Amino acid sequence: MDLSSPFAALLAKFNRYDGVLNAAANESAPRDTGIEILGIDPRAHTKEKLAAPAPLPHLSRGSLRRVKHRLPAPTTCPYCKEDTVELVRNSEIYSRGSAGSWPFAYLCRPCRAYVGVHPHTDLPLGTLADEATREARKEGKSWFQRLVRREQGERGVVYQWLAEQMNIRPEQCHWAMFDEALANEALEFCKLKVISGETVRKPRRRRRG
């Protein structure tokens, strides 16, 4: 094609512009944190009697159905890289004994990383967390809760805002799913917003009369 022709020049200009738009779209697309999000557990819709894995006393179909964003049960520890994760009573974790009305958790014994489970299920509440990750989540969530109180308890609104700030998929935006790095990143966003005194809600535009 003769690039000196007006049509060829216009086409080249369009292709450059289209490339810029695609690059901008890729930059703005939410990043994937790598957390696998599954749908509702198929066992919630079966008619057969549910077999509860030890040491759980039972499983509830209704409780399985309520977990919309299910995470796979952990088997390999992300910290020590060993297949040493077990479903246990959380009395094996806490020195004071069992905690909660559904006192079970997934535990990696060698490194002591663990995660609790949804009530009356064997579904993990999030991802395994070692001590450093638990501390980062705990500190960040304290700032997050201050934002939730500022928003009159609208937790979903604050999570949506946080997902936008972190540029991650909303379904992957939860403290229980953050590794240490993501927890620290989320902490900074929440802390700065609290200190600024600003609301996370975008002000509504007034309609022109």
N, C-alpha and C positions, 0 to 999 in steps of 0.2 A: 504493500500500500504506500502511495506517495504521501509522506508526512507533511509535505508542503501544502497540500490541498486544505481548504477551510474545513471540510468535513472530517478529515483525518485529525486535524488539530483539535477540533471540538471533541472527537471521540477520545483522544488521548487525555484531554482535560477532564472528561467525564470519568474515565477509568481511574485517574488519580484521586478525584473527589470521592468516588465510590470506595476506593481503598482506605481513605481517611475515615469514612463513615464506618466501615467494617472494623477497623482498628479500634475506633472509639467504642463501638458496641461490644467488642471483646473485652475491653478494659472495664466496662461498666457491668458486664454480666457477673452475677454472683459467683464467687469462687466456691468450690466444693471442698469441704473440710476433710473428706475421706470417710466420714461416718456413714455406714450403710443403714438407711432407713427402710424398713419393711412395712407392709400393710398389716391389717388385722390378722392375728394368728388364726390359721385355718381350723385349729382345734375348737375355736369358738362356735363353729357351725356344724360340728359333727354330732351324731346322735349316740355314738359309742361312749361308754363310760371312760372318763378321763383318768389316765394313770399318772399319779403324782410322783415325780422323782424324789427319792430320799434326799433330805429329811422332811420334805413338805408333807403335811397331813392330808391335803386335798388341793384340787385346782377348781376354779370357778369359771364357767363359760362366760358369765356376765362380766366378770373382771377382765378376762382375756379380751372381750369385745370392746371394752372401754379404752384399751390402749391402741390409739389410732396410729401412732408413729412408733412401731415396734422395732427394737434393736435386737440383733442376734445375740443369743446367749454366748458369753465369752468362753473360750476353751484355751486359747494361747495368751499368755501374759504379754502385753506390749512392752513391758519393762525388762523382764529377765528372759523373754523370748522362749519360755518353756511351756509345755502343755501341762501346767500344774494347777489350773483353775478348777475349783470345786464349789459346788453348791453346799453351803453349810449353815448351821445356826449361828446367828451373829454373836452369840456368847463366846465364840472362838475368836472374836475380834475385839470385843470390849471387855476390859478388865472388870467392870462392874456387873457383868452378866448380860443377859438378853435385853434388847431394847426394842420398843415398838410393839404394836399389836400383831405384826407379821414379821417375826424376828429371824429373817433369813437373808443370806447374801451370797454373792460369788466372791471367793477368796483365792488369791495366789499365796500359798503358804511361804514360799521362799522369800518373796519381797514384800509381803503384807499389803499388796494392792487389793482393793476390794470395791464392790458396788452392791447396793441394796437391790431389792426386787419389788415390783408392784404388788400390792396386797392381793392375796389369794391367787397368785400366779407364780410362775418361775421366770418371768420376763424381767430383765435388768432395767433398773431405773435410768441408767446411763451407761457410761463406759468405765472400765476399771481405772482407779485413781491411786497413785502412790501418795506418800505423805506430802511431797512438794505440791502436787496437783491439788490435793484436798485443801491445803492451806491457801493456794491461789484462788481456788473456787470460793472458799469461805470468805476471804477478804473482799473479793469482787462482788459477791452476792450481797454483802452488807451495804455497799454503795448502791447496788441495783435496787434493793428493798427501799432505800430512801427515795429513789425515783418513783417506785410504785406507790408509796404513800403520798407523794406529791401529786400523782395522777389519780388520786382517790381509789387506789386499789386496782387500777386497770393494768394488770400484769401483761396482758396480751399486747396492749398498746406499747408498753416499754420494750417488750421483746421484739416487736416489729421495728421499732426505732433502732434498737441495738443491732439487729440483723442488717439494716440499711447502713449503719455506721461502719460495721465490720465488713460489709459487702459479702455476706455469706447467705446461703439459702435459709429462709425462715424456719424450716423444719429441723435444721441442724443447729439452730441458735437456742441453746439451753445450757445452763451451767453444768448440768450433769453430763453433758456431752463434750465439754471443753477439755482439751489437754492443758498443760501448764502454760504454754505460750498463748493459746487463745484466751484462757482465763485472765491472764495478765493484760492482754490487749483489751478485752471487754471491761476489765477493771478501770483502765485509763479513761475510756469513753464515759463510763458511768460517773467516775470521780469528777472529771472535768465538767460534766453537765450539772452535777449536784452543786459544785462550787460556783458555777456561773449563775445559779439561781433561776435558770430558764426552764420552761416546760418542754417536754418532748413532743407535745402536740403541735402541729402546724396550725397557725391562726387561720381561721376561715376568711376567705375573701368576701368583702361586702359586695352585694349586688348593686350594680349601677341602676339608679332610678331613671 
